[in-house]
Amino acid sequence: MFTGIVEEMGRLAALEMKADSGVITIEAEKVLEDAQLGDSIAVNGVCLTARDFGEGTFSADVMPETLRKTNLGNLKRGSRVNLERALTLSARLGGHLMLGHVDATGKVTSIQPEGNAVIYTISAPEEIRRYLLAQGSVGVDGISLTVARLERDSFSISLIPHTLEVTTLGQNGVGYEVNLEADVIGKYVEKSMKGGLPGGQGEGGLSLEKLAEGGFL
């Protein structure tokens, strides 16, 4: 589990591709300070497992599902990536709880300065827009951000200079593909409202009637 507070930008040293999977090697500093084999490290918001360490690098397996659902397969040698170590129970929760499980990708469609901030508009498919709400949290390339506005097929975020300086969003322009992760709380609420099985089947779903029976309404 992560917080969406990027610790450093690493650099892609290699992406060794096979038929439908690969091994990614990242140059880093801070996230390697106490890293051990098997540790989870978020790379652009994707939870990966460290399988090997080199001189200032770590490597991780990238499975077919990860390549299908994230932007990792689009990276080139030298690409910058956002890095964050897994959350510890003694750490401050500066962002919001993130699993490192990307829901979908979107593209930066507009970048507009606004005072001391910059407004990024990002296209997003329905599978993730359903969980977004204005002033709610969203993970963009592993960065915990606040939704400023919601549109029919996109959403906007307002970035301060610090975020632009220390993350990949400040390194890329319009057309850049980003990994998106919705707030997990919304997913659990939806699951509870619909019931325990896909499609809302099964017992245990919530309804206004059940909430009233329990004295919540």
N, C-alpha and C positions, 0 to 999 in steps of 0.2 A: 504494500500500500504506500501511496505517495501523497504529497501535499500540493504539488504543482508550483513549488518555489524552486526555480532552476538554480543549481549550484554552480554550474559552469557550462561553457560551450566547448564541446570536444570537436575533434576533426576525424572524418572518415579516413582511415588508413588503407582499408581494403574491404571489398565485398566479393567474396569468392562464391560464385553462383554455380549450382548444379542444375539438374533438369528443372526442379520446381522448388528448391530450397537453397540455403546458403549459409555461410559463416561471415559475420560482420566483425571487423576489427576497428576499434576506436582509440584514437590518441586522447589521453586525458591526464589530469593531475589530481585535482581535489577529490574526485570520487574514488580514486585509487588508494587514498591515504590509509584506509582500514579495510579495504575490500578483500574478500576471501572467495575461494571457489564456491560456486553455488549461490552467491549473493545475487539479489535482484537489483538491477540498475535500469532506470527508465531512460530510453533513448528516443527523443522526440515524442515522449509520452507513451512509448511502448515498453512494457515490462519485459526485460530480457534477463536471462540467467548467465552470469559470468562463467565461462567454461575453461578459460585459459588467460594467463597474464604474460605480457612481454615487458620490454623496457619502455615504461610509460604508456602501455596499451592494455586493453582487455578485449577479449573476443567472446562472441555469443552466437549460438545457433539461431537461425531465422527460418521458421517452418513455413510451409506453403500458405497456411491461413494468415500468417502475419504479412506475407508479401501481398496477398490479395486485398487485405483490409487497411493497409497503412501506406505511408509514403517512403518506407525504408528502401524498397526496391528501386526507387527513382534516384537515390543518392549517387553521387559521383565521388571519386577519390578527391579528397580535399574539402568536401562538403562539411559545413558546420552543423552540429547537432546539439540539442539541449540535453543536459544530463542531470539526473537526480538520483541519489541513493534512496533506498527504501526507508520509510519513516520508522523512527524508534519511539517508544512510549515516553521517553523523557524530552522529546523535541517539541518545540512550539508548532502549533498547527497554523501556520501563517496564511495558507491558501484555503483549499478545501480537500476533503478526502477523495483521492483518485486511485483507481485500481490499476491503471496502466493497461487497460483493455480497451483498445480503440473501437469506437462504434462505427465510424465512417470517416471518409476524407472529404474535405471541401477545398475550394480555391479562393484565394484573395482576389476579389473583383474590383476593389476600389480602395485607395489610400488618400485620405484628406486631412490636412492639418487643421487643428481647431484649438486656438490658444496655445497653451504649453503641451497639448496632447496631440495625438494623431489617431484619427478614426479609421479603423480597418473594417471593411465590409467583406464578409465571407459567405460564399454559397454553401448551402447545407441540404442534404437530402431529408426527406420526411422522416426517415427512421431515427434521426436524431433531433430534428426540429420539434417533434412531439414532446420532448422532455425539456425544452428550453423555455425560460420565462424571463421577462425584462427584470434586470437587477439580480438575476440568478447567476449561478456559477457554471462555467463551461471550461473544459480543458482543450487548449489549442496548442498542438505540438508539445504537450507536456507542461504548458504554462497555465496556471490557475488564473482565469480572467472573469470579468463580470460582463454579462450581456447588457449592452446599452440600449439597443433597439432590435425588435424583431420585425422581419418583413415576410412576404409571401414565400420566398424561397431562399432567404438569407438572414443573417443577423450581423450586428455591428458590435465592435468592442472598442473601447477608448484606451489607448496606451500612453503611459507617462514616459518621459525620456529615459528613466532608469531601465524600464522593461525593454525598450528598443535597443539600449546599449548592451544589455547582458543576455539577450536571447536571439534566436534565429529570425524572429519577425523583423528585426531591424536590419537584417542582412539580405532580405529577399523582397521582391516587389510584387506587382500585380501579376496574377497567373500562378503564383507559388501555391503548391498543393500542401495542405496542412492536415495533420491527424486531429480528429475531434473525439472527445469523450464527454458524454453527458453526465450530469450529477447523478450518482448512483442512487440517491434517496428517491428520486422520481421513478426510477425503474422498480424499486421495491414497492412503492406506493401503488403503481400500476398493477403489479403482480398481485398484490393483496386485494385490490378492488375487483380484479377479474377472476380470481380464484387460482388454485394451485397448478392447473394444467394449461398447456398451450391453447389459445382460443377461448380462455375463460371457462373451460370445463372443470368440473369437479367441485367439491364442497370447500368452504373456507373463504369464499370471496366476500368482500364487504359491500354493503348497500346502505342506502339511507334508512331503510327499515331496521336493519341490524344495528346501526349506530343508535337509532332511537330506542330500540329495545334495551341497549346497554346503558342508556342514560346520557349519551354523548350529545344528543340533540334535544 
